[in-house]
Structure formats: structure tokens, C-alpha cells
Amino acid sequence: MIGELAGLATSFCWSFTSIFFTLSGRLVGSPIVNRTRLVLALIMVSLMHWVTQGQILPVDASPARWGWFALSGLIGFVIGDALLFQAFVMIGPRLSMLLMALNPVMGAIMAWVLLDETLAAVEIVGILLAIGGVMWVIVDRQHNGDQQHNGDSQLSGDASGEVSEESARAGRRAYLIGVLFGLGGALGQAGGLIASKQGLSDDFPALSGNLMRLVVSTLVIWGFTILQGSARPTVRTLRANPMAIRFILIGAVVGPFIGVTLSLIAVQNAPVGIASTLMSLTPVVLLVVDRVWFHERITRRAVMGTVLAVIGTAILFLA
């Protein structure tokens, strides 16, 4: 049961990683979190690669592999994670990670279009269930927000009704933008995985591939940061917010270090479909964590939609 337990533990790691990155993003902004997180992840994964593979970097990898992993890192880490971290700030970790449950759905569709992979009938059912579950949660949360606004307006009276209505419209706009950021993050992750699949051909070590993605992504994102003149402001902002540094460090250790390690153990010691399904339980774990940590009201429809989305994702993995 080592693989199954590792897969389940991975879901908990992703859950707490999303929370710590949400907290740090609300303190210093999501771009700074992404930049800092990549540096920390690169250091830790490099050390892990040194211990397990005997070298800091996979210098013997072919240029073609570097090209695929560079593309994967740019799509997944630089673009996809930037959108995901902004979604964390705008709509919270639970809904953001639920939107990320569409990652395998998008990946399956992209593989069908780009790689000529076939989709069986049961996989199409899984895709529809996952999309339906996510949409159910999105609509439920928007409906609850509108109900809360209407109640507040009735209590506040006519004098502030117009202001309250404007505030509600701004809230709905921010919510929809946050959902779009989350969908963009899922799309970026799916595209990154498609590119990684090309680089992982012929049983190339997954840890080496992940390290190559991190190397290119870190160089690119910090190159742009320096060119924009944002390097020093980033350092100053972090120094002024030591709590944010702690949150980012904990998130980087729990996610890219412990989470990635556990995910590799899960895949090595359990069937890939079962391991992937257990690792995709993060939205379910966050239902409990979000209620306890952020005191958010969780409706029955939110629970049912989340479970439905996870079931749809599981069908894709197990088909």
C-alpha cells in the first residue's frame, strides 16, 4: 500500500501548498510568489537530483529533450502557474484547485487533437462529468454570492443600495476573472504536460525532466524580472513581509519538494491510474481545509459538484 498511501499524501501536500501560496499571494502579490517559489523549488529539486541521480543537472540530456522541457516549463510554470497563483488570490484555493481538476480533461482533449490519441466512450463520460461538476460549483458559488448581496442590500436600506449594487457587480466581475485565471492555469498545466510527454520518451527520468523545466522557467522569469527592473522591488517587498517568506518557503517545501517526491513514489509503487486518482483528491481535501482554515460556508451543491468532478477525473485516469 506504499504507492496508494503516497498518492493520498500527495493530495494533502497539494492542498496545503495551495493555501500557503494563497496566503503569501495576498500579502505580496502572486508574481512575487511565483518568482520566489521557482527559486526555492529549483534549489530543492536540484539537491534531490544530485542525491538520486549523482549530478546536479542532467547535462547528458539531448538538445531535443531540453527543447521539449523548456517549452513545458514556459507553458506550465511561467504562464500556467502565474495564472493559477492569481486565481488563488482572487477566488481562493478551493475553487482554484477544483478548476485545476480540469487539467487532465484539457490534456486528454489536447492529446486527442494534437497527438491523435483516441478517446473511448467511457473517457468522454468522464470528461462530461468533470466539466459538469466544476460548472455546478462555479454557478453555486456565484448564486450564493448574489444571495448574500441581496440580503445585505435589504438590511442597508435605499441610501446605500446603488453603492451596494455597484459593489456586487465589481465582485461578480472579479469572481469571473478569477475563474478565467483558474481555467487558464489548468490549460497551461495541460499544455505543459503534453510537452513533457514528448520529452519523457524512452523512459527518461521524470525527476530530471522536472528539473529541466524548473531551470528554464526560473531563468526566463527572473530574466524578465531583471529587464523590467523588478528584481530589487521584489527583494524589498519580501524583506518587508517576513510572514510571506515563511508561507512561500513552507509551500515550496510541501509542494515541489515533498509533494513531487511522494507523487513519484506513488507512480512507482501503484498502478498509474490509481495513483493519479488518489493524487487528484485535492479539491475534496480542500472542502474540509477551507471550511476550517478560511471559515467558508460549504454548501451541499458545492460538495456534490466537487465529488462529481473528481469522479469524472478518476474515470479518465482509470479508463
C-alpha positions as CSV (number, residue, x, y, z in Angstrom):
1,M,0.0,0.0,0.0
2,I,3.0,2.3,-0.1
3,G,2.1,3.7,-3.5
4,E,-1.6,4.3,-2.6
5,L,-0.6,6.0,0.7
6,A,1.9,8.2,-1.1
7,G,-0.7,9.2,-3.7
8,L,-3.2,10.1,-0.9
9,A,-0.5,12.1,1.0
10,T,0.3,13.9,-2.3
11,S,-3.3,15.3,-2.3
12,F,-2.8,16.7,1.2
13,C,0.5,18.2,0.1
14,W,-1.1,20.0,-2.9
15,S,-3.9,21.2,-0.6
16,F,-1.7,22.8,1.9
17,T,0.6,24.2,-0.8
18,S,-2.3,26.0,-2.4
19,I,-3.3,27.5,1.0
20,F,0.2,28.8,1.8
21,F,0.7,30.2,-1.7
22,T,-2.8,31.9,-1.4
23,L,-1.8,33.5,2.0
24,S,1.6,34.7,0.6
25,G,0.0,36.0,-2.6
26,R,-2.5,38.1,-0.6
27,L,0.5,39.6,1.3
28,V,3.0,40.4,-1.6
29,G,1.2,39.6,-4.8
30,S,1.1,36.5,-7.0
31,P,4.0,37.4,-9.3
32,I,6.5,37.7,-6.4
33,V,5.2,34.4,-5.0
34,N,5.8,32.7,-8.4
35,R,9.3,34.1,-8.8
36,T,10.4,33.2,-5.3
37,R,8.7,29.8,-5.4
38,L,10.6,28.8,-8.5
39,V,14.0,29.6,-7.0
40,L,13.3,27.6,-3.9
41,A,11.9,24.7,-5.9
42,L,14.9,24.7,-8.2
43,I,17.3,24.5,-5.2
44,M,15.5,21.7,-3.6
45,V,14.8,19.6,-6.7
46,S,18.5,20.1,-7.8
47,L,19.6,18.7,-4.4
48,M,17.2,15.8,-4.8
49,H,18.5,15.1,-8.3
50,W,22.1,15.2,-7.0
51,V,21.3,12.6,-4.3
52,T,19.3,10.3,-6.5
53,Q,21.0,10.7,-9.9
54,G,24.5,11.6,-8.9
55,Q,24.6,15.0,-10.7
56,I,23.1,18.5,-10.1
57,L,21.8,18.8,-13.6
58,P,21.1,16.2,-16.4
59,V,23.9,17.6,-18.6
60,D,23.8,14.5,-20.8
61,A,20.3,15.1,-22.0
62,S,19.9,15.8,-25.7
63,P,19.1,19.3,-27.0
64,A,15.7,17.9,-28.2
65,R,14.8,16.9,-24.7
66,W,15.9,20.3,-23.4
67,G,13.7,21.9,-26.0
68,W,10.6,20.0,-25.0
69,F,11.1,20.5,-21.3
70,A,11.9,24.2,-21.9
71,L,8.5,24.5,-23.7
72,S,6.8,22.6,-21.0
73,G,8.3,24.8,-18.3
74,L,7.3,28.0,-20.1
75,I,3.7,26.9,-20.7
76,G,3.3,25.2,-17.3
77,F,5.4,27.1,-14.7
78,V,5.8,30.6,-16.2
79,I,2.3,31.1,-17.7
80,G,0.1,28.4,-16.2
81,D,1.3,28.9,-12.6
82,A,1.2,32.7,-12.9
83,L,-2.4,32.4,-13.8
84,L,-3.1,29.9,-11.1
85,F,-1.5,31.9,-8.3
86,Q,-3.6,34.9,-9.3
87,A,-6.6,32.7,-9.1
88,F,-5.6,31.7,-5.6
89,V,-5.7,35.4,-4.6
90,M,-9.0,36.2,-6.3
91,I,-11.2,33.2,-5.7
92,G,-9.3,31.2,-3.1
93,P,-7.5,27.8,-3.1
94,R,-10.6,25.5,-3.1
95,L,-12.2,26.7,-6.3
96,S,-8.8,27.3,-7.9
97,M,-7.8,23.7,-7.3
98,L,-11.2,22.5,-8.4
99,L,-10.6,24.2,-11.7
100,M,-7.3,22.5,-11.9
101,A,-9.2,19.2,-11.8
102,L,-10.0,20.1,-15.4
103,N,-6.3,19.7,-16.2
104,P,-6.5,16.1,-17.2
105,V,-9.7,16.8,-19.2
106,M,-7.9,19.5,-21.1
107,G,-4.9,17.3,-21.5
108,A,-7.0,14.4,-22.9
109,I,-8.7,16.8,-25.4
110,M,-5.4,18.3,-26.4
111,A,-3.8,14.9,-26.8
112,W,-6.7,13.9,-29.0
113,V,-6.3,16.9,-31.2
114,L,-2.5,17.3,-31.3
115,L,-1.2,13.7,-30.8
116,D,-4.0,11.8,-32.5
117,E,-4.8,9.8,-29.3
118,T,-8.2,8.3,-29.2
119,L,-10.9,9.0,-26.6
120,A,-13.0,6.0,-25.6
121,A,-16.7,6.4,-24.7
122,V,-16.0,6.0,-21.0
123,E,-13.4,8.7,-21.2
124,I,-15.9,11.1,-22.9
125,V,-18.3,10.3,-20.0
126,G,-15.5,11.2,-17.5
127,I,-14.8,14.5,-19.3
128,L,-18.5,15.5,-19.2
129,L,-18.8,14.6,-15.5
130,A,-15.7,16.6,-14.6
131,I,-16.9,19.7,-16.6
132,G,-20.4,19.4,-15.2
133,G,-19.2,19.1,-11.6
134,V,-16.9,22.1,-11.9
135,M,-19.6,24.2,-13.6
136,W,-22.1,23.2,-10.8
137,V,-19.7,24.5,-8.1
138,I,-19.0,27.8,-10.1
139,V,-22.7,28.5,-10.5
140,D,-23.5,27.6,-6.9
141,R,-20.8,29.9,-5.5
142,Q,-22.0,32.8,-7.8
143,H,-25.6,32.2,-6.7
144,N,-24.7,32.2,-3.0
145,G,-22.7,35.5,-3.5
146,D,-25.7,37.1,-5.2
147,Q,-28.0,35.9,-2.3
148,Q,-25.6,37.4,0.2
149,H,-25.5,40.7,-1.6
150,N,-29.3,40.9,-1.8
151,G,-29.6,40.3,1.9
152,D,-27.1,42.9,2.7
153,S,-28.8,45.4,0.4
154,Q,-32.2,44.9,2.1
155,L,-30.6,45.4,5.5
156,S,-28.7,48.5,4.4
157,G,-31.7,50.4,3.0
158,D,-32.1,52.6,-0.1
159,A,-29.4,55.1,0.7
160,S,-26.6,52.6,0.1
161,G,-28.5,50.4,-2.4
162,E,-26.8,51.9,-5.5
163,V,-23.3,51.7,-4.0
164,S,-24.0,48.1,-2.8
165,E,-25.2,47.1,-6.3
166,E,-22.0,48.6,-7.8
167,S,-20.0,46.7,-5.3
168,A,-21.9,43.5,-6.2
169,R,-21.2,44.0,-9.9
170,A,-17.5,44.5,-9.1
171,G,-17.5,41.4,-7.0
172,R,-19.1,39.3,-9.8
173,R,-16.6,40.7,-12.3
174,A,-13.7,39.9,-10.1
175,Y,-15.1,36.4,-9.5
176,L,-15.4,35.7,-13.2
177,I,-12.0,37.0,-13.9
178,G,-10.6,34.8,-11.1
179,V,-12.4,31.8,-12.7
180,L,-10.8,32.6,-16.1
181,F,-7.4,32.8,-14.4
182,G,-8.0,29.4,-12.9
183,L,-9.1,27.9,-16.2
184,G,-6.0,29.5,-17.8
185,G,-3.9,27.8,-15.2
186,A,-5.4,24.4,-15.9
187,L,-4.9,24.9,-19.6
188,G,-1.3,25.9,-19.0
189,Q,-0.7,22.8,-16.9
190,A,-2.3,20.6,-19.5
191,G,-0.2,22.1,-22.3
192,G,2.9,21.7,-20.1
193,L,2.2,18.0,-19.6
194,I,1.7,17.5,-23.3
195,A,5.1,18.9,-24.0
196,S,6.7,17.0,-21.1
197,K,5.3,13.7,-22.5
198,Q,7.4,14.3,-25.6
199,G,10.5,14.9,-23.5
200,L,9.9,11.8,-21.3
201,S,10.0,9.4,-24.2
202,D,12.2,6.3,-23.9
203,D,11.8,6.2,-20.1
204,F,13.7,9.4,-19.4
205,P,13.7,10.0,-15.6
206,A,10.7,12.2,-14.6
207,L,12.8,13.9,-11.9
208,S,15.3,15.0,-14.4
209,G,12.6,16.3,-16.7
210,N,11.0,18.3,-13.8
211,L,14.4,19.8,-13.0
212,M,15.0,20.8,-16.6
213,R,11.6,22.5,-16.6
214,L,12.5,24.4,-13.5
215,V,15.9,25.5,-14.8
216,V,14.5,27.1,-17.9
217,S,11.4,28.6,-16.2
218,T,13.5,30.2,-13.4
219,L,16.0,31.7,-15.8
220,V,13.2,33.1,-18.0
221,I,11.0,34.5,-15.3
222,W,13.9,36.1,-13.5
223,G,15.3,37.4,-16.8
224,F,12.1,39.3,-17.4
225,T,12.1,40.4,-13.8
226,I,15.5,42.0,-14.1
227,L,14.7,43.6,-17.5
228,Q,11.6,45.1,-16.0
229,G,13.6,46.5,-13.1
230,S,11.5,44.5,-10.6
231,A,14.3,42.4,-9.0
232,R,15.1,44.9,-6.3
233,P,11.5,45.8,-5.5
234,T,10.8,42.0,-5.2
235,V,13.6,41.7,-2.7
236,R,12.4,44.8,-0.8
237,T,8.9,43.6,-0.7
238,L,9.9,40.2,0.7
239,R,12.1,41.7,3.3
240,A,9.2,43.9,4.5
241,N,6.9,40.8,4.7
242,P,8.8,38.1,6.6
243,M,5.5,36.2,7.1
244,A,5.1,35.9,3.3
245,I,8.6,34.4,3.1
246,R,7.6,31.8,5.6
247,F,4.4,31.0,3.7
248,I,6.3,30.7,0.4
249,L,9.0,28.5,1.9
250,I,6.5,26.2,3.6
251,G,4.5,26.0,0.3
252,A,7.7,25.2,-1.7
253,V,8.8,22.5,0.7
254,V,5.4,20.9,1.0
255,G,4.6,21.1,-2.8
256,P,7.6,21.0,-5.2
257,F,9.8,19.0,-2.8
258,I,7.7,16.7,-0.6
259,G,4.7,16.6,-3.0
260,V,6.7,15.8,-6.1
261,T,8.7,13.1,-4.2
262,L,5.5,11.4,-2.9
263,S,4.0,11.6,-6.4
264,L,7.0,9.8,-7.8
265,I,6.8,7.1,-5.1
266,A,3.1,6.7,-5.8
267,V,3.6,6.2,-9.5
268,Q,6.5,3.8,-8.9
269,N,4.6,1.6,-6.4
270,A,1.0,1.7,-7.6
271,P,-0.8,1.5,-10.9
272,V,-0.7,4.8,-12.6
273,G,-4.5,5.2,-12.8
274,I,-5.0,4.5,-9.1
275,A,-2.0,6.8,-8.1
276,S,-3.3,9.6,-10.3
277,T,-6.8,9.3,-9.0
278,L,-5.6,9.5,-5.3
279,M,-3.4,12.5,-6.2
280,S,-6.4,14.3,-7.8
281,L,-8.4,14.3,-4.5
282,T,-7.1,17.7,-3.6
283,P,-10.4,19.5,-4.2
284,V,-12.1,17.1,-1.8
285,V,-9.4,17.6,0.9
286,L,-9.8,21.4,0.5
287,L,-13.5,21.2,1.2
288,V,-12.6,20.4,4.8
289,V,-9.5,22.5,5.0
290,D,-11.2,25.6,3.5
291,R,-14.1,25.3,6.0
292,V,-11.7,25.1,9.0
293,W,-9.0,27.5,7.8
294,F,-10.9,30.2,5.9
295,H,-14.3,29.6,7.6
296,E,-16.0,29.5,4.2
297,R,-19.6,28.2,4.0
298,I,-19.6,24.9,2.1
299,T,-23.0,24.1,0.5
300,R,-24.3,20.6,-0.4
301,R,-24.2,21.6,-4.0
302,A,-20.5,22.5,-3.7
303,V,-19.7,19.1,-2.1
304,M,-21.7,17.2,-4.8
305,G,-20.2,19.2,-7.6
306,T,-16.7,18.7,-6.3
307,V,-17.2,14.9,-5.8
308,L,-18.7,14.7,-9.3
309,A,-15.7,16.5,-10.8
310,V,-13.3,14.2,-9.0
311,I,-15.2,11.1,-10.2
312,G,-15.0,12.4,-13.7
313,T,-11.3,12.9,-13.4
314,A,-10.9,9.4,-11.8
315,I,-12.7,7.9,-14.8
316,L,-10.1,9.4,-17.1
317,F,-7.2,8.1,-15.1
318,L,-8.7,4.6,-14.6
319,A,-10.1,4.1,-18.1
